[in-house]
């Protein structure tokens, strides 16, 4: 979250970037959906988005498909291998795909 702007961004030469804050502790996602999914979809506000995370599950993918009207790439990153060239290739290919207004199916890969 905010720590990325203090720890990671300077090392990569990135500017301060927006982030999605952790929701109220009383907000419990439905079965199997991780805490980040709902806030990310709300932050996306109907825009296509990409999420790379080591905790993404099929429950998150199903929830996004049901609650987000535009395409979304939910890519699970192996926590032991970290972000790989294959992950970045998947994102690049997804971003390069043409998207129409009616294309509301989420795109995701393991």
Biopython code that builds the backbone (N, CA, C, O; Angstrom):
import numpy as np
from Bio.PDB.StructureBuilder import StructureBuilder

atoms = [
    (1, "UNK", "N", (0.848, -1.176, 0.000)),
    (1, "UNK", "CA", (0.000, 0.000, 0.000)),
    (1, "UNK", "C", (0.896, 1.243, 0.000)),
    (1, "UNK", "O", (1.727, 1.377, -0.898)),
    (2, "UNK", "N", (0.768, 2.117, 0.928)),
    (2, "UNK", "CA", (1.533, 3.363, 0.934)),
    (2, "UNK", "C", (3.029, 3.091, 1.040)),
    (2, "UNK", "O", (3.838, 3.873, 0.541)),
    (3, "UNK", "N", (3.401, 1.989, 1.684)),
    (3, "UNK", "CA", (4.822, 1.673, 1.834)),
    (3, "UNK", "C", (5.520, 1.507, 0.486)),
    (3, "UNK", "O", (6.709, 1.799, 0.362)),
    (4, "UNK", "N", (4.793, 1.044, -0.511)),
    (4, "UNK", "CA", (5.406, 0.864, -1.834)),
    (4, "UNK", "C", (5.928, 2.184, -2.376)),
    (4, "UNK", "O", (6.959, 2.215, -3.048)),
    (5, "UNK", "N", (5.226, 3.278, -2.090)),
    (5, "UNK", "CA", (5.688, 4.587, -2.549)),
    (5, "UNK", "C", (6.942, 5.038, -1.814)),
    (5, "UNK", "O", (7.718, 5.840, -2.335)),
    (6, "UNK", "N", (7.138, 4.533, -0.625)),
    (6, "UNK", "CA", (8.308, 4.930, 0.166)),
    (6, "UNK", "C", (9.493, 3.994, -0.038)),
    (6, "UNK", "O", (10.643, 4.430, 0.012)),
    (7, "UNK", "N", (9.222, 2.714, -0.267)),
    (7, "UNK", "CA", (10.288, 1.726, -0.325)),
    (7, "UNK", "C", (10.634, 1.319, -1.760)),
    (7, "UNK", "O", (11.807, 1.289, -2.132)),
    (8, "UNK", "N", (9.625, 1.008, -2.556)),
    (8, "UNK", "CA", (9.871, 0.461, -3.893)),
    (8, "UNK", "C", (10.011, 1.543, -4.959)),
    (8, "UNK", "O", (10.937, 1.503, -5.769)),
    (9, "UNK", "N", (9.103, 2.496, -4.960)),
    (9, "UNK", "CA", (9.088, 3.517, -6.016)),
    (9, "UNK", "C", (10.423, 4.240, -6.168)),
    (9, "UNK", "O", (10.892, 4.388, -7.296)),
    (10, "UNK", "N", (11.055, 4.695, -5.090)),
    (10, "UNK", "CA", (12.335, 5.390, -5.266)),
    (10, "UNK", "C", (13.417, 4.505, -5.900)),
    (10, "UNK", "O", (14.238, 4.988, -6.679)),
    (11, "UNK", "N", (13.415, 3.219, -5.566)),
    (11, "UNK", "CA", (14.415, 2.297, -6.124)),
    (11, "UNK", "C", (14.209, 2.066, -7.610)),
    (11, "UNK", "O", (15.159, 1.786, -8.342)),
    (12, "UNK", "N", (12.953, 2.186, -8.057)),
    (12, "UNK", "CA", (12.636, 1.981, -9.475)),
    (12, "UNK", "C", (12.534, 3.288, -10.239)),
    (12, "UNK", "O", (12.322, 3.292, -11.452)),
    (13, "UNK", "N", (12.684, 4.394, -9.530)),
    (13, "UNK", "CA", (12.576, 5.696, -10.185)),
    (13, "UNK", "C", (11.144, 6.064, -10.538)),
    (13, "UNK", "O", (10.907, 6.816, -11.484)),
    (14, "UNK", "N", (10.184, 5.534, -9.777)),
    (14, "UNK", "CA", (8.768, 5.814, -10.045)),
    (14, "UNK", "C", (8.291, 6.999, -9.223)),
    (14, "UNK", "O", (8.810, 7.264, -8.139)),
    (15, "UNK", "N", (7.303, 7.707, -9.742)),
    (15, "UNK", "CA", (6.695, 8.767, -8.937)),
    (15, "UNK", "C", (5.788, 8.153, -7.878)),
    (15, "UNK", "O", (5.563, 6.943, -7.878)),
    (16, "UNK", "N", (5.276, 8.968, -6.990)),
    (16, "UNK", "CA", (4.294, 8.496, -6.014)),
    (16, "UNK", "C", (3.054, 8.080, -6.800)),
    (16, "UNK", "O", (2.542, 8.846, -7.617)),
    (17, "UNK", "N", (2.585, 6.884, -6.552)),
    (17, "UNK", "CA", (1.442, 6.335, -7.279)),
    (17, "UNK", "C", (0.258, 6.130, -6.343)),
    (17, "UNK", "O", (0.439, 5.934, -5.141)),
    (18, "UNK", "N", (-0.965, 6.175, -6.896)),
    (18, "UNK", "CA", (-2.130, 5.905, -6.050)),
    (18, "UNK", "C", (-2.132, 4.446, -5.617)),
    (18, "UNK", "O", (-1.533, 3.591, -6.269)),
    (19, "UNK", "N", (-2.804, 4.177, -4.524)),
    (19, "UNK", "CA", (-2.911, 2.805, -4.035)),
    (19, "UNK", "C", (-4.288, 2.611, -3.420)),
    (19, "UNK", "O", (-4.983, 3.566, -3.074)),
    (20, "UNK", "N", (-4.652, 1.358, -3.298)),
    (20, "UNK", "CA", (-5.927, 0.999, -2.694)),
    (20, "UNK", "C", (-5.658, 0.627, -1.252)),
    (20, "UNK", "O", (-4.895, -0.298, -0.974)),
    (21, "UNK", "N", (-6.284, 1.346, -0.337)),
    (21, "UNK", "CA", (-6.064, 1.125, 1.086)),
    (21, "UNK", "C", (-6.856, -0.085, 1.569)),
    (21, "UNK", "O", (-7.861, -0.464, 0.967)),
    (22, "UNK", "N", (-6.403, -0.674, 2.640)),
    (22, "UNK", "CA", (-7.092, -1.815, 3.253)),
    (22, "UNK", "C", (-8.470, -1.355, 3.738)),
    (22, "UNK", "O", (-8.593, -0.283, 4.330)),
    (23, "UNK", "N", (-9.506, -2.165, 3.486)),
    (23, "UNK", "CA", (-10.855, -1.776, 3.903)),
    (23, "UNK", "C", (-11.035, -1.868, 5.414)),
    (23, "UNK", "O", (-10.183, -2.392, 6.132)),
    (24, "UNK", "N", (-12.142, -1.356, 5.863)),
    (24, "UNK", "CA", (-12.523, -1.436, 7.267)),
    (24, "UNK", "C", (-12.509, -2.901, 7.691)),
    (24, "UNK", "O", (-12.945, -3.771, 6.937)),
    (25, "UNK", "N", (-12.011, -3.175, 8.888)),
    (25, "UNK", "CA", (-11.917, -4.564, 9.361)),
    (25, "UNK", "C", (-13.276, -5.240, 9.440)),
    (25, "UNK", "O", (-13.347, -6.468, 9.441)),
    (26, "UNK", "N", (-14.348, -4.473, 9.508)),
    (26, "UNK", "CA", (-15.691, -5.064, 9.566)),
    (26, "UNK", "C", (-16.186, -5.526, 8.201)),
    (26, "UNK", "O", (-17.163, -6.270, 8.117)),
    (27, "UNK", "N", (-15.528, -5.097, 7.141)),
    (27, "UNK", "CA", (-15.931, -5.500, 5.801)),
    (27, "UNK", "C", (-15.339, -6.874, 5.495)),
    (27, "UNK", "O", (-14.135, -7.003, 5.273)),
    (28, "UNK", "N", (-16.183, -7.886, 5.486)),
    (28, "UNK", "CA", (-15.744, -9.248, 5.238)),
    (28, "UNK", "C", (-16.162, -9.675, 3.834)),
    (28, "UNK", "O", (-17.354, -9.673, 3.526)),
    (29, "UNK", "N", (-15.205, -10.044, 2.975)),
    (29, "UNK", "CA", (-15.575, -10.492, 1.639)),
    (29, "UNK", "C", (-16.283, -11.844, 1.700)),
    (29, "UNK", "O", (-16.140, -12.586, 2.671)),
    (30, "UNK", "N", (-17.049, -12.156, 0.651)),
    (30, "UNK", "CA", (-17.732, -13.452, 0.615)),
    (30, "UNK", "C", (-16.722, -14.595, 0.537)),
    (30, "UNK", "O", (-15.549, -14.383, 0.232)),
    (31, "UNK", "N", (-17.191, -15.798, 0.816)),
    (31, "UNK", "CA", (-16.359, -16.994, 0.899)),
    (31, "UNK", "C", (-15.258, -17.123, -0.121)),
    (31, "UNK", "O", (-15.517, -17.201, -1.321)),
    (32, "UNK", "N", (-14.033, -17.146, 0.352)),
    (32, "UNK", "CA", (-12.886, -17.398, -0.498)),
    (32, "UNK", "C", (-12.326, -16.187, -1.225)),
    (32, "UNK", "O", (-11.246, -16.272, -1.809)),
    (33, "UNK", "N", (-13.029, -15.067, -1.206)),
    (33, "UNK", "CA", (-12.552, -13.873, -1.896)),
    (33, "UNK", "C", (-11.620, -13.128, -0.943)),
    (33, "UNK", "O", (-11.965, -12.895, 0.216)),
    (34, "UNK", "N", (-10.458, -12.761, -1.427)),
    (34, "UNK", "CA", (-9.492, -12.077, -0.562)),
    (34, "UNK", "C", (-9.916, -10.643, -0.301)),
    (34, "UNK", "O", (-10.725, -10.084, -1.041)),
    (35, "UNK", "N", (-9.385, -10.064, 0.724)),
    (35, "UNK", "CA", (-9.815, -8.735, 1.168)),
    (35, "UNK", "C", (-9.563, -7.654, 0.132)),
    (35, "UNK", "O", (-10.262, -6.640, 0.142)),
    (36, "UNK", "N", (-8.597, -7.824, -0.759)),
    (36, "UNK", "CA", (-8.225, -6.784, -1.725)),
    (36, "UNK", "C", (-9.194, -6.674, -2.897)),
    (36, "UNK", "O", (-9.282, -5.614, -3.516)),
    (37, "UNK", "N", (-9.911, -7.726, -3.210)),
    (37, "UNK", "CA", (-10.675, -7.789, -4.450)),
    (37, "UNK", "C", (-11.767, -6.732, -4.537)),
    (37, "UNK", "O", (-11.835, -6.002, -5.525)),
    (38, "UNK", "N", (-12.610, -6.638, -3.536)),
    (38, "UNK", "CA", (-13.682, -5.639, -3.560)),
    (38, "UNK", "C", (-13.163, -4.215, -3.664)),
    (38, "UNK", "O", (-13.642, -3.459, -4.509)),
    (39, "UNK", "N", (-12.195, -3.819, -2.833)),
    (39, "UNK", "CA", (-11.651, -2.473, -2.956)),
    (39, "UNK", "C", (-11.008, -2.191, -4.312)),
    (39, "UNK", "O", (-11.102, -1.070, -4.812)),
    (40, "UNK", "N", (-10.349, -3.195, -4.922)),
    (40, "UNK", "CA", (-9.763, -2.985, -6.243)),
    (40, "UNK", "C", (-10.835, -2.734, -7.290)),
    (40, "UNK", "O", (-10.687, -1.853, -8.137)),
    (41, "UNK", "N", (-11.907, -3.501, -7.233)),
    (41, "UNK", "CA", (-13.003, -3.318, -8.191)),
    (41, "UNK", "C", (-13.647, -1.952, -7.989)),
    (41, "UNK", "O", (-13.967, -1.269, -8.962)),
    (42, "UNK", "N", (-13.840, -1.551, -6.747)),
    (42, "UNK", "CA", (-14.397, -0.208, -6.494)),
    (42, "UNK", "C", (-13.467, 0.881, -7.017)),
    (42, "UNK", "O", (-13.928, 1.853, -7.616)),
    (43, "UNK", "N", (-12.176, 0.728, -6.800)),
    (43, "UNK", "CA", (-11.213, 1.712, -7.272)),
    (43, "UNK", "C", (-11.200, 1.767, -8.800)),
    (43, "UNK", "O", (-11.080, 2.846, -9.381)),
    (44, "UNK", "N", (-11.322, 0.621, -9.444)),
    (44, "UNK", "CA", (-11.339, 0.580, -10.913)),
    (44, "UNK", "C", (-12.547, 1.326, -11.471)),
    (44, "UNK", "O", (-12.490, 1.837, -12.589)),
    (45, "UNK", "N", (-13.628, 1.397, -10.719)),
    (45, "UNK", "CA", (-14.819, 2.179, -11.089)),
    (45, "UNK", "C", (-15.269, 1.921, -12.521)),
    (45, "UNK", "O", (-15.540, 2.852, -13.280)),
    (46, "UNK", "N", (-15.345, 0.640, -12.877)),
    (46, "UNK", "CA", (-15.843, 0.283, -14.202)),
    (46, "UNK", "C", (-14.800, 0.306, -15.297)),
    (46, "UNK", "O", (-15.118, 0.003, -16.447)),
    (47, "UNK", "N", (-13.564, 0.654, -14.977)),
    (47, "UNK", "CA", (-12.496, 0.662, -15.988)),
    (47, "UNK", "C", (-11.837, -0.713, -16.031)),
    (47, "UNK", "O", (-11.819, -1.418, -15.022)),
    (48, "UNK", "N", (-11.291, -1.108, -17.190)),
    (48, "UNK", "CA", (-10.497, -2.338, -17.233)),
    (48, "UNK", "C", (-9.311, -2.206, -16.277)),
    (48, "UNK", "O", (-8.800, -1.105, -16.067)),
    (49, "UNK", "N", (-8.872, -3.330, -15.698)),
    (49, "UNK", "CA", (-7.715, -3.269, -14.813)),
    (49, "UNK", "C", (-6.958, -4.584, -14.801)),
    (49, "UNK", "O", (-7.482, -5.630, -15.184)),
    (50, "UNK", "N", (-5.709, -4.505, -14.350)),
    (50, "UNK", "CA", (-4.827, -5.656, -14.194)),
    (50, "UNK", "C", (-4.469, -5.762, -12.725)),
    (50, "UNK", "O", (-4.175, -4.758, -12.078)),
    (51, "UNK", "N", (-4.494, -6.971, -12.202)),
    (51, "UNK", "CA", (-4.078, -7.213, -10.830)),
    (51, "UNK", "C", (-3.096, -8.380, -10.838)),
    (51, "UNK", "O", (-3.427, -9.478, -11.286)),
    (52, "UNK", "N", (-1.894, -8.136, -10.342)),
    (52, "UNK", "CA", (-0.880, -9.172, -10.176)),
    (52, "UNK", "C", (-0.706, -9.378, -8.681)),
    (52, "UNK", "O", (-0.371, -8.439, -7.959)),
    (53, "UNK", "N", (-0.931, -10.594, -8.213)),
    (53, "UNK", "CA", (-0.868, -10.835, -6.773)),
    (53, "UNK", "C", (-0.633, -12.319, -6.525)),
    (53, "UNK", "O", (-0.985, -13.158, -7.354)),
    (54, "UNK", "N", (-0.039, -12.634, -5.387)),
    (54, "UNK", "CA", (0.224, -14.038, -5.069)),
    (54, "UNK", "C", (-0.935, -14.718, -4.357)),
    (54, "UNK", "O", (-0.845, -15.904, -4.040)),
    (55, "UNK", "N", (-2.018, -13.999, -4.101)),
    (55, "UNK", "CA", (-3.150, -14.594, -3.387)),
    (55, "UNK", "C", (-4.410, -14.735, -4.241)),
    (55, "UNK", "O", (-5.459, -15.113, -3.720)),
    (56, "UNK", "N", (-4.332, -14.445, -5.519)),
    (56, "UNK", "CA", (-5.512, -14.519, -6.379)),
    (56, "UNK", "C", (-5.980, -15.969, -6.484)),
    (56, "UNK", "O", (-5.181, -16.888, -6.660)),
    (57, "UNK", "N", (-7.295, -16.145, -6.372)),
    (57, "UNK", "CA", (-7.894, -17.478, -6.489)),
    (57, "UNK", "C", (-9.036, -17.432, -7.501)),
    (57, "UNK", "O", (-9.402, -16.365, -7.994)),
    (58, "UNK", "N", (-9.585, -18.592, -7.800)),
    (58, "UNK", "CA", (-10.746, -18.637, -8.688)),
    (58, "UNK", "C", (-11.946, -17.929, -8.069)),
    (58, "UNK", "O", (-12.790, -17.399, -8.791)),
    (59, "UNK", "N", (-12.032, -17.915, -6.736)),
    (59, "UNK", "CA", (-13.123, -17.185, -6.075)),
    (59, "UNK", "C", (-13.039, -15.697, -6.417)),
    (59, "UNK", "O", (-14.068, -15.067, -6.659)),
    (60, "UNK", "N", (-11.838, -15.128, -6.441)),
    (60, "UNK", "CA", (-11.658, -13.725, -6.816)),
    (60, "UNK", "C", (-12.067, -13.503, -8.269)),
    (60, "UNK", "O", (-12.742, -12.525, -8.589)),
    (61, "UNK", "N", (-11.658, -14.409, -9.134)),
    (61, "UNK", "CA", (-11.995, -14.283, -10.558)),
    (61, "UNK", "C", (-13.507, -14.325, -10.770)),
    (61, "UNK", "O", (-14.058, -13.529, -11.530)),
    (62, "UNK", "N", (-14.168, -15.255, -10.096)),
    (62, "UNK", "CA", (-15.629, -15.343, -10.232)),
    (62, "UNK", "C", (-16.301, -14.085, -9.694)),
    (62, "UNK", "O", (-17.250, -13.589, -10.300)),
    (63, "UNK", "N", (-15.827, -13.565, -8.572)),
    (63, "UNK", "CA", (-16.414, -12.379, -7.967)),
    (63, "UNK", "C", (-16.248, -11.181, -8.892)),
    (63, "UNK", "O", (-17.187, -10.408, -9.082)),
    (64, "UNK", "N", (-15.056, -11.024, -9.468)),
    (64, "UNK", "CA", (-14.819, -9.910, -10.399)),
    (64, "UNK", "C", (-15.716, -10.060, -11.628)),
    (64, "UNK", "O", (-16.298, -9.077, -12.087)),
    (65, "UNK", "N", (-15.834, -11.262, -12.161)),
    (65, "UNK", "CA", (-16.694, -11.482, -13.331)),
    (65, "UNK", "C", (-18.138, -11.088, -13.042)),
    (65, "UNK", "O", (-18.838, -10.584, -13.921)),
    (66, "UNK", "N", (-18.578, -11.316, -11.817)),
    (66, "UNK", "CA", (-19.964, -11.010, -11.442)),
    (66, "UNK", "C", (-20.174, -9.554, -11.051)),
    (66, "UNK", "O", (-21.301, -9.064, -11.119)),
    (67, "UNK", "N", (-19.118, -8.844, -10.643)),
    (67, "UNK", "CA", (-19.284, -7.495, -10.086)),
    (67, "UNK", "C", (-18.566, -6.387, -10.844)),
    (67, "UNK", "O", (-18.651, -5.221, -10.460)),
    (68, "UNK", "N", (-17.866, -6.733, -11.907)),
    (68, "UNK", "CA", (-17.107, -5.714, -12.651)),
    (68, "UNK", "C", (-17.521, -5.761, -14.119)),
    (68, "UNK", "O", (-17.406, -6.812, -14.750)),
    (69, "UNK", "N", (-18.000, -4.649, -14.678)),
    (69, "UNK", "CA", (-18.560, -4.676, -16.024)),
    (69, "UNK", "C", (-17.540, -4.692, -17.159)),
    (69, "UNK", "O", (-17.922, -4.920, -18.307)),
    (70, "UNK", "N", (-16.285, -4.463, -16.886)),
    (70, "UNK", "CA", (-15.275, -4.375, -17.939)),
    (70, "UNK", "C", (-14.239, -5.476, -17.756)),
    (70, "UNK", "O", (-14.236, -6.165, -16.737)),
    (71, "UNK", "N", (-13.359, -5.644, -18.743)),
    (71, "UNK", "CA", (-12.334, -6.679, -18.638)),
    (71, "UNK", "C", (-11.387, -6.436, -17.464)),
    (71, "UNK", "O", (-11.094, -5.300, -17.093)),
    (72, "UNK", "N", (-10.928, -7.531, -16.904)),
    (72, "UNK", "CA", (-9.951, -7.466, -15.826)),
    (72, "UNK", "C", (-9.027, -8.670, -15.945)),
    (72, "UNK", "O", (-9.482, -9.798, -16.131)),
    (73, "UNK", "N", (-7.755, -8.425, -15.838)),
    (73, "UNK", "CA", (-6.771, -9.504, -15.827)),
    (73, "UNK", "C", (-6.353, -9.720, -14.382)),
    (73, "UNK", "O", (-5.774, -8.837, -13.750)),
    (74, "UNK", "N", (-6.653, -10.903, -13.870)),
    (74, "UNK", "CA", (-6.231, -11.277, -12.521)),
    (74, "UNK", "C", (-5.180, -12.367, -12.675)),
    (74, "UNK", "O", (-5.504, -13.517, -12.973)),
    (75, "UNK", "N", (-3.946, -12.004, -12.476)),
    (75, "UNK", "CA", (-2.823, -12.908, -12.699)),
    (75, "UNK", "C", (-2.187, -13.270, -11.365)),
    (75, "UNK", "O", (-1.705, -12.405, -10.633)),
    (76, "UNK", "N", (-2.194, -14.567, -11.061)),
    (76, "UNK", "CA", (-1.539, -15.031, -9.832)),
    (76, "UNK", "C", (-0.042, -15.128, -10.083)),
    (76, "UNK", "O", (0.400, -15.775, -11.032)),
    (77, "UNK", "N", (0.726, -14.482, -9.225)),
    (77, "UNK", "CA", (2.178, -14.502, -9.300)),
    (77, "UNK", "C", (2.680, -15.494, -8.256)),
    (77, "UNK", "O", (2.288, -15.433, -7.091)),
    (78, "UNK", "N", (3.541, -16.399, -8.677)),
    (78, "UNK", "CA", (4.109, -17.373, -7.754)),
    (78, "UNK", "C", (4.964, -16.638, -6.725)),
    (78, "UNK", "O", (5.923, -15.964, -7.102)),
    (79, "UNK", "N", (4.642, -16.749, -5.426)),
    (79, "UNK", "CA", (5.392, -15.998, -4.416)),
    (79, "UNK", "C", (6.852, -16.435, -4.291)),
    (79, "UNK", "O", (7.680, -15.678, -3.786)),
    (80, "UNK", "N", (7.171, -17.634, -4.740)),
    (80, "UNK", "CA", (8.545, -18.121, -4.642)),
    (80, "UNK", "C", (9.384, -17.690, -5.839)),
    (80, "UNK", "O", (10.593, -17.490, -5.720)),
    (81, "UNK", "N", (8.735, -17.547, -6.994)),
    (81, "UNK", "CA", (9.452, -17.121, -8.201)),
    (81, "UNK", "C", (9.350, -15.623, -8.401)),
    (81, "UNK", "O", (10.131, -15.033, -9.147)),
    (82, "UNK", "N", (8.383, -15.009, -7.730)),
    (82, "UNK", "CA", (8.113, -13.574, -7.848)),
    (82, "UNK", "C", (7.660, -13.235, -9.267)),
    (82, "UNK", "O", (7.312, -14.126, -10.042)),
    (83, "UNK", "N", (7.666, -11.983, -9.594)),
    (83, "UNK", "CA", (7.222, -11.520, -10.911)),
    (83, "UNK", "C", (8.224, -11.979, -11.965)),
    (83, "UNK", "O", (9.426, -11.751, -11.836)),
    (84, "UNK", "N", (7.709, -12.633, -13.013)),
    (84, "UNK", "CA", (8.582, -13.193, -14.044)),
    (84, "UNK", "C", (8.317, -12.537, -15.395)),
    (84, "UNK", "O", (7.355, -11.787, -15.564)),
    (85, "UNK", "N", (9.179, -12.833, -16.336)),
    (85, "UNK", "CA", (8.978, -12.366, -17.708)),
    (85, "UNK", "C", (7.664, -12.892, -18.278)),
    (85, "UNK", "O", (6.990, -12.192, -19.033)),
    (86, "UNK", "N", (7.297, -14.126, -17.918)),
    (86, "UNK", "CA", (6.028, -14.693, -18.392)),
    (86, "UNK", "C", (4.845, -13.886, -17.856)),
    (86, "UNK", "O", (3.866, -13.667, -18.570)),
    (87, "UNK", "N", (4.934, -13.445, -16.604)),
    (87, "UNK", "CA", (3.870, -12.608, -16.043)),
    (87, "UNK", "C", (3.752, -11.308, -16.836)),
    (87, "UNK", "O", (2.655, -10.895, -17.211)),
    (88, "UNK", "N", (4.884, -10.676, -17.082)),
    (88, "UNK", "CA", (4.875, -9.409, -17.819)),
    (88, "UNK", "C", (4.422, -9.610, -19.265)),
    (88, "UNK", "O", (3.730, -8.756, -19.820)),
    (89, "UNK", "N", (4.808, -10.732, -19.879)),
    (89, "UNK", "CA", (4.335, -11.031, -21.239)),
    (89, "UNK", "C", (2.818, -11.171, -21.264)),
    (89, "UNK", "O", (2.158, -10.676, -22.177)),
    (90, "UNK", "N", (2.270, -11.846, -20.257)),
    (90, "UNK", "CA", (0.818, -12.006, -20.178)),
    (90, "UNK", "C", (0.133, -10.649, -20.069)),
    (90, "UNK", "O", (-0.872, -10.407, -20.736)),
    (91, "UNK", "N", (0.665, -9.773, -19.242)),
    (91, "UNK", "CA", (0.089, -8.436, -19.095)),
    (91, "UNK", "C", (0.193, -7.680, -20.407)),
    (91, "UNK", "O", (-0.774, -7.053, -20.839)),
    (92, "UNK", "N", (1.347, -7.730, -21.044)),
    (92, "UNK", "CA", (1.543, -7.021, -22.316)),
    (92, "UNK", "C", (0.546, -7.512, -23.371)),
    (92, "UNK", "O", (-0.079, -6.705, -24.060)),
    (93, "UNK", "N", (0.401, -8.827, -23.493)),
    (93, "UNK", "CA", (-0.542, -9.394, -24.466)),
    (93, "UNK", "C", (-1.971, -8.972, -24.142)),
    (93, "UNK", "O", (-2.742, -8.651, -25.047)),
    (94, "UNK", "N", (-2.327, -8.970, -22.870)),
    (94, "UNK", "CA", (-3.676, -8.577, -22.462)),
    (94, "UNK", "C", (-3.926, -7.110, -22.799)),
    (94, "UNK", "O", (-4.990, -6.755, -23.305)),
    (95, "UNK", "N", (-2.949, -6.267, -22.518)),
    (95, "UNK", "CA", (-3.094, -4.840, -22.806)),
    (95, "UNK", "C", (-3.175, -4.558, -24.300)),
    (95, "UNK", "O", (-3.813, -3.591, -24.718)),
    (96, "UNK", "N", (-2.537, -5.392, -25.100)),
    (96, "UNK", "CA", (-2.519, -5.187, -26.550)),
    (96, "UNK", "C", (-3.807, -5.639, -27.232)),
    (96, "UNK", "O", (-4.038, -5.300, -28.392)),
    (97, "UNK", "N", (-4.642, -6.392, -26.535)),
    (97, "UNK", "CA", (-5.882, -6.891, -27.145)),
    (97, "UNK", "C", (-6.892, -5.765, -27.306)),
    (97, "UNK", "O", (-7.091, -4.966, -26.390)),
    (98, "UNK", "N", (-7.528, -5.702, -28.468)),
    (98, "UNK", "CA", (-8.578, -4.691, -28.623)),
    (98, "UNK", "C", (-9.767, -5.035, -27.729)),
    (98, "UNK", "O", (-10.101, -6.207, -27.557)),
    (99, "UNK", "N", (-10.396, -4.024, -27.169)),
    (99, "UNK", "CA", (-11.528, -4.235, -26.274)),
    (99, "UNK", "C", (-12.675, -3.341, -26.688)),
    (99, "UNK", "O", (-12.518, -2.130, -26.840)),
    (100, "UNK", "N", (-13.813, -3.946, -26.864)),
    (100, "UNK", "CA", (-15.008, -3.182, -27.163)),
    (100, "UNK", "C", (-15.822, -2.960, -25.899)),
    (100, "UNK", "O", (-15.562, -3.579, -24.867)),
    (101, "UNK", "N", (-16.791, -2.090, -25.982)),
    (101, "UNK", "CA", (-17.671, -1.800, -24.850)),
    (101, "UNK", "C", (-18.338, -3.069, -24.354)),
    (101, "UNK", "O", (-18.512, -3.246, -23.148)),
    (102, "UNK", "N", (-18.711, -3.950, -25.261)),
    (102, "UNK", "CA", (-19.438, -5.157, -24.859)),
    (102, "UNK", "C", (-18.522, -6.249, -24.309)),
    (102, "UNK", "O", (-19.014, -7.254, -23.796)),
    (103, "UNK", "N", (-17.225, -6.079, -24.401)),
    (103, "UNK", "CA", (-16.293, -7.087, -23.907)),
    (103, "UNK", "C", (-16.169, -6.955, -22.403)),
    (103, "UNK", "O", (-15.311, -6.223, -21.908)),
    (104, "UNK", "N", (-17.015, -7.652, -21.677)),
    (104, "UNK", "CA", (-17.025, -7.504, -20.227)),
    (104, "UNK", "C", (-16.487, -8.737, -19.505)),
    (104, "UNK", "O", (-16.505, -8.790, -18.276)),
    (105, "UNK", "N", (-16.018, -9.713, -20.244)),
    (105, "UNK", "CA", (-15.515, -10.919, -19.600)),
    (105, "UNK", "C", (-14.134, -10.667, -19.010)),
    (105, "UNK", "O", (-13.277, -10.086, -19.676)),
    (106, "UNK", "N", (-13.906, -11.094, -17.771)),
    (106, "UNK", "CA", (-12.564, -10.915, -17.218)),
    (106, "UNK", "C", (-11.582, -11.840, -17.898)),
    (106, "UNK", "O", (-11.935, -12.952, -18.290)),
    (107, "UNK", "N", (-10.371, -11.393, -18.038)),
    (107, "UNK", "CA", (-9.305, -12.212, -18.595)),
    (107, "UNK", "C", (-8.406, -12.596, -17.440)),
    (107, "UNK", "O", (-8.015, -11.747, -16.639)),
    (108, "UNK", "N", (-8.076, -13.874, -17.354)),
    (108, "UNK", "CA", (-7.195, -14.269, -16.268)),
    (108, "UNK", "C", (-6.466, -15.537, -16.633)),
    (108, "UNK", "O", (-6.922, -16.347, -17.440)),
    (109, "UNK", "N", (-5.344, -15.672, -16.022)),
    (109, "UNK", "CA", (-4.525, -16.863, -16.182)),
    (109, "UNK", "C", (-3.902, -17.179, -14.843)),
    (109, "UNK", "O", (-3.783, -16.308, -13.981)),
    (110, "UNK", "N", (-3.516, -18.393, -14.673)),
    (110, "UNK", "CA", (-2.831, -18.803, -13.451)),
    (110, "UNK", "C", (-1.442, -18.239, -13.448)),
    (110, "UNK", "O", (-0.686, -18.464, -12.503)),
]
sb = StructureBuilder()
sb.init_structure("model")
sb.init_model(0)
sb.init_chain("A")
sb.init_seg("    ")
for serial, (resi, resn, name, xyz) in enumerate(atoms, 1):
    if name == "N":
        sb.init_residue(resn, " ", resi, " ")
    sb.init_atom(name, np.array(xyz, "f"), 0.0, 1.0, " ", f" {name:<3s}", serial, name[0])
structure = sb.get_structure()
